[in-house]
Amino acid sequence: MVRLELDQVVMRRMKEDDVEMVKALIKEGCEGTENRLILHIVTRPLCLFILAVLSSILRCLVHSFILALAIPVFLLIVFLKITMPRSTGVLGSSRPYWDYVGSSYRGTQDETLQNPYSRISGKTPVTKKSRRRIGSKDKETSSEKITPEREQAAGQVWVADCEGEIVGCIFRESAKRACISRICRLVTGCWYRREGLGRLLVQSLEQREWENGANRVYAHIPYPSKVGEAFFRKLGYRQLGDRTNDEDDDEIEKETPEKGFMGYPLTKVFYKDL
């Protein structure tokens, strides 16, 4: 683990040069999430019952009990592996993550989030040119025409830049309801975890959304992620549905978790009133 000076972190909108680094960061930060989601779905009672029925049918066709048991499970896992990234995308959104990183950087490039640690220490964070990964080649600027509608729908990606290195990022969903903001991805580099970087990203984005008129922030967390749940609870978030009242019932209808195979939820919805 590397010691991170939080007062030297600049939180800014993602630029075109950051796209490949952010993709790599997402891939690194989400290792194991897909497998945990698949295990969560496969072990649901209804899914186990269907697999048992299929295995019984196959037992009449094949002479091996092990094959009859393994074939349905194997086919289901392959199906989920192929379809899950397309159905979940950025968790809590129906769009794949590359739609965000491909068009969200075309916003105002000089936007930054306030860093309270810099204000307390009195130090000014130094922004350096982003480092390129070894073996990466310069790519031509994409000539794809991005319409204002797609840019608006893509939401925003904010990156944590520390001396030219992208150490974390947070995705904000496009605004669908007035005064409501939505966090659908939070990733920190493996070498910079448990240093307060995730808390800094979330709280800085909350401050910006509050200044822009938002009064509630939602966060969609992968269903089996106990670490993610504990993290957001420490920041004052509560799971939607914990309290049974008319307001929660109304919000449950509007803010539904992402669902996967056979309608099983893939995310838990947390919220915080600003």
C-alpha positions as a LaTeX table, in Angstrom:
\begin{tabular}{lrrr}
\hline
Residue & $x$ (\AA) & $y$ (\AA) & $z$ (\AA) \\
\hline
Met1 & 0.00 & 0.00 & 0.00 \\
Val2 & 1.29 & 3.44 & $-0.96$ \\
Arg3 & 0.86 & 6.44 & 1.31 \\
Leu4 & $-1.38$ & 8.98 & $-0.42$ \\
Glu5 & $-1.32$ & 12.69 & 0.37 \\
Leu6 & $-5.00$ & 13.60 & 0.00 \\
Asp7 & $-4.28$ & 17.34 & $-0.09$ \\
Gln8 & $-2.37$ & 16.77 & $-3.34$ \\
Val9 & $-5.29$ & 15.08 & $-5.09$ \\
Val10 & $-7.05$ & 17.01 & $-7.85$ \\
Met11 & $-10.55$ & 15.79 & $-8.68$ \\
Arg12 & $-11.44$ & 16.85 & $-12.20$ \\
Arg13 & $-13.58$ & 15.83 & $-15.14$ \\
Met14 & $-12.13$ & 13.03 & $-17.22$ \\
Lys15 & $-10.31$ & 14.08 & $-20.38$ \\
Glu16 & $-9.85$ & 12.19 & $-23.61$ \\
Asp17 & $-6.28$ & 11.25 & $-22.66$ \\
Asp18 & $-7.61$ & 9.60 & $-19.49$ \\
Val19 & $-10.05$ & 7.22 & $-21.19$ \\
Glu20 & $-7.75$ & 4.19 & $-21.49$ \\
Met21 & $-6.39$ & 4.65 & $-17.96$ \\
Val22 & $-9.92$ & 4.85 & $-16.56$ \\
Lys23 & $-10.92$ & 1.68 & $-18.44$ \\
Ala24 & $-7.93$ & $-0.14$ & $-16.96$ \\
Leu25 & $-8.77$ & 1.20 & $-13.50$ \\
Ile26 & $-12.37$ & $-0.03$ & $-13.79$ \\
Lys27 & $-11.20$ & $-3.48$ & $-14.89$ \\
Glu28 & $-8.75$ & $-3.66$ & $-12.00$ \\
Gly29 & $-11.22$ & $-2.41$ & $-9.41$ \\
Cys30 & $-14.04$ & $-4.71$ & $-10.44$ \\
Glu31 & $-12.14$ & $-7.98$ & $-10.51$ \\
Gly32 & $-14.27$ & $-10.63$ & $-8.86$ \\
Thr33 & $-17.48$ & $-8.59$ & $-8.89$ \\
Glu34 & $-18.88$ & $-10.41$ & $-11.91$ \\
Asn35 & $-18.02$ & $-13.83$ & $-10.44$ \\
Arg36 & $-19.68$ & $-12.92$ & $-7.13$ \\
Leu37 & $-22.82$ & $-11.81$ & $-8.96$ \\
Ile38 & $-22.93$ & $-15.07$ & $-10.91$ \\
Leu39 & $-22.48$ & $-17.10$ & $-7.71$ \\
His40 & $-25.25$ & $-15.05$ & $-6.10$ \\
Ile41 & $-27.66$ & $-15.84$ & $-8.96$ \\
Val42 & $-26.76$ & $-19.53$ & $-9.31$ \\
Thr43 & $-27.31$ & $-20.20$ & $-5.61$ \\
Arg44 & $-30.85$ & $-18.73$ & $-5.49$ \\
Pro45 & $-33.48$ & $-21.39$ & $-4.56$ \\
Leu46 & $-35.52$ & $-21.11$ & $-7.76$ \\
Cys47 & $-32.40$ & $-21.28$ & $-9.92$ \\
Leu48 & $-31.17$ & $-24.34$ & $-8.03$ \\
Phe49 & $-34.55$ & $-26.01$ & $-8.51$ \\
Ile50 & $-34.48$ & $-25.40$ & $-12.28$ \\
Leu51 & $-30.92$ & $-26.72$ & $-12.51$ \\
Ala52 & $-31.96$ & $-29.84$ & $-10.59$ \\
Val53 & $-34.87$ & $-30.44$ & $-12.99$ \\
Leu54 & $-32.60$ & $-30.05$ & $-16.03$ \\
Ser55 & $-30.04$ & $-32.38$ & $-14.48$ \\
Ser56 & $-32.74$ & $-35.01$ & $-13.92$ \\
Ile57 & $-33.81$ & $-34.79$ & $-17.57$ \\
Leu58 & $-30.22$ & $-35.06$ & $-18.78$ \\
Arg59 & $-29.68$ & $-38.05$ & $-16.51$ \\
Cys60 & $-32.08$ & $-39.94$ & $-18.77$ \\
Leu61 & $-30.04$ & $-39.02$ & $-21.84$ \\
Val62 & $-26.48$ & $-39.38$ & $-20.61$ \\
His63 & $-25.05$ & $-42.22$ & $-18.55$ \\
Ser64 & $-22.86$ & $-40.03$ & $-16.34$ \\
Phe65 & $-24.34$ & $-38.44$ & $-13.23$ \\
Ile66 & $-21.48$ & $-35.94$ & $-13.08$ \\
Leu67 & $-22.07$ & $-34.78$ & $-16.67$ \\
Ala68 & $-25.80$ & $-34.48$ & $-16.07$ \\
Leu69 & $-25.07$ & $-32.29$ & $-13.06$ \\
Ala70 & $-22.27$ & $-30.21$ & $-14.61$ \\
Ile71 & $-23.67$ & $-29.45$ & $-18.08$ \\
Pro72 & $-26.62$ & $-27.22$ & $-16.96$ \\
Val73 & $-24.43$ & $-25.34$ & $-14.49$ \\
Phe74 & $-21.70$ & $-24.82$ & $-17.09$ \\
Leu75 & $-24.16$ & $-23.58$ & $-19.73$ \\
Leu76 & $-25.79$ & $-21.18$ & $-17.27$ \\
Ile77 & $-22.43$ & $-19.72$ & $-16.22$ \\
Val78 & $-21.43$ & $-19.23$ & $-19.87$ \\
Phe79 & $-24.78$ & $-17.55$ & $-20.57$ \\
Leu80 & $-24.37$ & $-15.19$ & $-17.60$ \\
Lys81 & $-20.76$ & $-14.42$ & $-18.56$ \\
Ile82 & $-21.88$ & $-13.38$ & $-22.03$ \\
Thr83 & $-25.00$ & $-11.44$ & $-21.12$ \\
Met84 & $-24.23$ & $-9.89$ & $-17.73$ \\
Pro85 & $-21.86$ & $-7.10$ & $-18.89$ \\
Arg86 & $-24.44$ & $-6.05$ & $-21.48$ \\
Ser87 & $-27.34$ & $-6.08$ & $-19.05$ \\
Thr88 & $-25.67$ & $-4.41$ & $-16.08$ \\
Gly89 & $-23.03$ & $-2.19$ & $-17.67$ \\
Val90 & $-22.15$ & 0.39 & $-15.06$ \\
Leu91 & $-23.92$ & $-1.12$ & $-12.06$ \\
Gly92 & $-27.22$ & 0.63 & $-11.61$ \\
Ser93 & $-27.42$ & 1.65 & $-15.27$ \\
Ser94 & $-28.61$ & $-0.07$ & $-18.41$ \\
Arg95 & $-25.77$ & 1.41 & $-20.46$ \\
Pro96 & $-22.34$ & $-0.25$ & $-20.72$ \\
Tyr97 & $-19.40$ & 1.52 & $-19.08$ \\
Trp98 & $-17.74$ & 2.30 & $-22.43$ \\
Asp99 & $-20.65$ & 4.62 & $-23.26$ \\
Tyr100 & $-19.61$ & 6.72 & $-20.28$ \\
Val101 & $-15.89$ & 6.78 & $-20.90$ \\
Gly102 & $-16.44$ & 7.27 & $-24.63$ \\
Ser103 & $-18.49$ & 10.45 & $-24.50$ \\
Ser104 & $-18.57$ & 11.92 & $-20.99$ \\
Tyr105 & $-15.19$ & 13.65 & $-21.34$ \\
Arg106 & $-16.69$ & 16.08 & $-23.85$ \\
Gly107 & $-17.92$ & 18.30 & $-21.03$ \\
Thr108 & $-16.39$ & 21.43 & $-19.54$ \\
Gln109 & $-12.72$ & 20.53 & $-19.16$ \\
Asp110 & $-11.82$ & 22.97 & $-16.39$ \\
Glu111 & $-14.35$ & 21.61 & $-13.89$ \\
Thr112 & $-12.91$ & 20.41 & $-10.60$ \\
Leu113 & $-14.32$ & 19.24 & $-7.28$ \\
Gln114 & $-13.40$ & 21.00 & $-4.06$ \\
Asn115 & $-10.77$ & 19.24 & $-1.98$ \\
Pro116 & $-11.27$ & 20.08 & 1.73 \\
Tyr117 & $-7.85$ & 18.66 & 2.62 \\
Ser118 & $-6.15$ & 21.25 & 0.41 \\
Arg119 & $-8.09$ & 24.05 & 2.08 \\
Ile120 & $-7.12$ & 22.81 & 5.54 \\
Ser121 & $-3.43$ & 22.28 & 4.74 \\
Gly122 & $-3.15$ & 25.42 & 2.63 \\
Lys123 & $-1.26$ & 23.53 & $-0.06$ \\
Thr124 & $-2.12$ & 23.86 & $-3.74$ \\
Pro125 & $-2.32$ & 20.51 & $-5.57$ \\
Val126 & 0.04 & 20.29 & $-8.53$ \\
Thr127 & $-1.45$ & 18.95 & $-11.75$ \\
Lys128 & 1.00 & 17.22 & $-14.05$ \\
Lys129 & 0.52 & 15.69 & $-17.45$ \\
Ser130 & $-1.07$ & 12.26 & $-17.15$ \\
Arg131 & 1.40 & 9.38 & $-17.28$ \\
Arg132 & 1.00 & 6.91 & $-20.10$ \\
Arg133 & 1.18 & 3.21 & $-19.40$ \\
Ile134 & 4.21 & 1.32 & $-20.66$ \\
Gly135 & 3.56 & $-0.08$ & $-24.11$ \\
Ser136 & 0.62 & 2.22 & $-24.82$ \\
Lys137 & 0.58 & 3.93 & $-28.18$ \\
Asp138 & $-0.77$ & 7.30 & $-29.11$ \\
Lys139 & $-4.21$ & 6.99 & $-30.56$ \\
Glu140 & $-5.81$ & 9.35 & $-32.99$ \\
Thr141 & $-8.60$ & 11.47 & $-31.65$ \\
Ser142 & $-11.94$ & 9.80 & $-32.23$ \\
Ser143 & $-13.81$ & 11.26 & $-35.16$ \\
Glu144 & $-17.10$ & 9.90 & $-33.88$ \\
Lys145 & $-19.75$ & 12.56 & $-33.77$ \\
Ile146 & $-21.13$ & 12.90 & $-30.25$ \\
Thr147 & $-24.51$ & 14.57 & $-30.11$ \\
Pro148 & $-25.48$ & 16.80 & $-27.15$ \\
Glu149 & $-28.19$ & 14.26 & $-26.30$ \\
Arg150 & $-25.71$ & 11.39 & $-25.96$ \\
Glu151 & $-23.25$ & 13.53 & $-24.01$ \\
Gln152 & $-26.04$ & 14.46 & $-21.60$ \\
Ala153 & $-27.15$ & 10.84 & $-21.31$ \\
Ala154 & $-23.58$ & 9.65 & $-20.71$ \\
Gly155 & $-23.39$ & 11.32 & $-17.32$ \\
Gln156 & $-20.07$ & 12.44 & $-15.84$ \\
Val157 & $-16.81$ & 10.75 & $-14.90$ \\
Trp158 & $-14.63$ & 12.46 & $-12.30$ \\
Val159 & $-11.07$ & 11.26 & $-11.78$ \\
Ala160 & $-8.72$ & 11.67 & $-8.84$ \\
Asp161 & $-5.41$ & 12.93 & $-10.21$ \\
Cys162 & $-2.34$ & 12.81 & $-7.99$ \\
Glu163 & 0.76 & 14.22 & $-9.67$ \\
Gly164 & $-0.34$ & 13.02 & $-13.09$ \\
Glu165 & $-1.48$ & 9.54 & $-12.02$ \\
Ile166 & $-5.15$ & 8.55 & $-12.05$ \\
Val167 & $-5.67$ & 6.90 & $-8.66$ \\
Gly168 & $-9.47$ & 6.72 & $-8.57$ \\
Cys169 & $-12.68$ & 7.68 & $-10.33$ \\
Ile170 & $-16.37$ & 8.16 & $-9.63$ \\
Phe171 & $-19.26$ & 7.98 & $-12.10$ \\
Arg172 & $-22.33$ & 10.18 & $-11.78$ \\
Glu173 & $-25.43$ & 9.06 & $-13.62$ \\
Ser174 & $-27.14$ & 11.53 & $-15.93$ \\
Ala175 & $-29.91$ & 13.51 & $-14.25$ \\
Lys176 & $-33.25$ & 11.82 & $-14.79$ \\
Arg177 & $-35.18$ & 13.44 & $-11.95$ \\
Ala178 & $-34.98$ & 16.96 & $-10.58$ \\
Cys179 & $-32.92$ & 17.38 & $-7.39$ \\
Ile180 & $-31.82$ & 13.73 & $-7.53$ \\
Ser181 & $-28.24$ & 12.57 & $-8.14$ \\
Arg182 & $-26.99$ & 9.05 & $-8.66$ \\
Ile183 & $-23.58$ & 7.41 & $-8.10$ \\
Cys184 & $-23.23$ & 4.28 & $-10.20$ \\
Arg185 & $-19.51$ & 3.50 & $-10.00$ \\
Leu186 & $-16.74$ & 4.22 & $-7.52$ \\
Val187 & $-13.26$ & 2.77 & $-8.09$ \\
Thr188 & $-9.94$ & 3.39 & $-6.35$ \\
Gly189 & $-6.57$ & 1.97 & $-7.35$ \\
Cys190 & $-5.54$ & $-1.16$ & $-5.46$ \\
Trp191 & $-2.43$ & 0.59 & $-4.07$ \\
Tyr192 & $-4.44$ & 3.51 & $-2.67$ \\
Arg193 & $-7.24$ & 1.82 & $-0.78$ \\
Arg194 & $-8.03$ & 2.47 & 2.88 \\
Glu195 & $-6.39$ & 5.88 & 2.53 \\
Gly196 & $-9.61$ & 7.92 & 2.51 \\
Leu197 & $-9.66$ & 8.41 & $-1.27$ \\
Gly198 & $-13.10$ & 6.85 & $-1.79$ \\
Arg199 & $-14.57$ & 8.97 & 1.00 \\
Leu200 & $-12.99$ & 12.09 & $-0.52$ \\
Leu201 & $-14.46$ & 11.37 & $-3.96$ \\
Val202 & $-17.96$ & 10.70 & $-2.66$ \\
Gln203 & $-18.12$ & 13.64 & $-0.26$ \\
Ser204 & $-16.67$ & 16.08 & $-2.80$ \\
Leu205 & $-19.23$ & 14.99 & $-5.40$ \\
Glu206 & $-22.00$ & 15.28 & $-2.82$ \\
Gln207 & $-20.92$ & 18.85 & $-2.08$ \\
Arg208 & $-21.01$ & 19.76 & $-5.77$ \\
Glu209 & $-24.42$ & 18.18 & $-6.28$ \\
Trp210 & $-25.80$ & 19.98 & $-3.23$ \\
Glu211 & $-24.52$ & 23.30 & $-4.59$ \\
Asn212 & $-26.27$ & 22.49 & $-7.87$ \\
Gly213 & $-29.61$ & 21.94 & $-6.12$ \\
Ala214 & $-29.68$ & 18.20 & $-5.44$ \\
Asn215 & $-31.28$ & 17.13 & $-2.16$ \\
Arg216 & $-30.77$ & 13.36 & $-2.40$ \\
Val217 & $-28.00$ & 11.09 & $-3.70$ \\
Tyr218 & $-28.49$ & 7.44 & $-4.61$ \\
Ala219 & $-25.75$ & 4.82 & $-4.78$ \\
His220 & $-26.20$ & 1.43 & $-6.45$ \\
Ile221 & $-23.97$ & $-1.22$ & $-4.88$ \\
Pro222 & $-23.35$ & $-4.77$ & $-6.21$ \\
Tyr223 & $-25.54$ & $-7.17$ & $-4.25$ \\
Pro224 & $-22.85$ & $-9.40$ & $-2.69$ \\
Ser225 & $-20.50$ & $-6.51$ & $-1.79$ \\
Lys226 & $-20.40$ & $-6.32$ & 2.00 \\
Val227 & $-17.41$ & $-3.96$ & 1.84 \\
Gly228 & $-19.31$ & $-1.51$ & $-0.39$ \\
Glu229 & $-22.35$ & $-1.60$ & 1.87 \\
Ala230 & $-20.27$ & $-0.92$ & 5.00 \\
Phe231 & $-18.42$ & 1.91 & 3.22 \\
Phe232 & $-21.56$ & 3.80 & 2.22 \\
Arg233 & $-23.22$ & 3.23 & 5.58 \\
Lys234 & $-20.23$ & 4.90 & 7.26 \\
Leu235 & $-20.82$ & 7.90 & 5.00 \\
Gly236 & $-24.40$ & 8.24 & 6.22 \\
Tyr237 & $-26.22$ & 6.28 & 3.50 \\
Arg238 & $-29.20$ & 4.07 & 4.27 \\
Gln239 & $-30.58$ & 1.20 & 2.25 \\
Leu240 & $-33.80$ & 2.05 & 0.48 \\
Gly241 & $-36.61$ & 0.12 & 2.10 \\
Asp242 & $-35.09$ & $-0.08$ & 5.59 \\
Arg243 & $-37.84$ & 2.21 & 6.82 \\
Thr244 & $-41.37$ & 1.33 & 5.81 \\
Asn245 & $-43.25$ & 4.55 & 5.14 \\
Asp246 & $-45.12$ & 6.12 & 2.26 \\
Glu247 & $-42.08$ & 8.09 & 1.09 \\
Asp248 & $-39.91$ & 4.98 & 0.88 \\
Asp249 & $-42.66$ & 3.08 & $-0.93$ \\
Asp250 & $-42.88$ & 5.84 & $-3.52$ \\
Glu251 & $-39.11$ & 5.95 & $-3.99$ \\
Ile252 & $-38.85$ & 2.16 & $-4.30$ \\
Glu253 & $-41.10$ & 2.34 & $-7.34$ \\
Lys254 & $-38.95$ & 5.08 & $-8.93$ \\
Glu255 & $-35.47$ & 3.85 & $-7.94$ \\
Thr256 & $-35.38$ & 0.14 & $-8.63$ \\
Pro257 & $-32.25$ & $-2.05$ & $-8.39$ \\
Glu258 & $-30.75$ & $-3.51$ & $-11.54$ \\
Lys259 & $-32.11$ & $-6.97$ & $-12.21$ \\
Gly260 & $-30.44$ & $-9.89$ & $-13.93$ \\
Phe261 & $-31.26$ & $-13.48$ & $-14.86$ \\
Met262 & $-34.77$ & $-14.53$ & $-13.74$ \\
Gly263 & $-35.35$ & $-11.11$ & $-12.25$ \\
Tyr264 & $-32.95$ & $-11.47$ & $-9.35$ \\
Pro265 & $-31.60$ & $-8.11$ & $-8.11$ \\
Leu266 & $-27.95$ & $-7.42$ & $-8.85$ \\
Thr267 & $-27.64$ & $-4.23$ & $-6.84$ \\
Lys268 & $-28.81$ & $-2.73$ & $-3.56$ \\
Val269 & $-30.00$ & 0.87 & $-3.56$ \\
Phe270 & $-28.64$ & 3.21 & $-0.90$ \\
Tyr271 & $-29.51$ & 6.87 & $-0.45$ \\
Lys272 & $-28.49$ & 9.94 & 1.50 \\
Asp273 & $-30.40$ & 13.17 & 2.00 \\
Leu274 & $-28.17$ & 16.22 & 1.57 \\
\hline
\end{tabular}
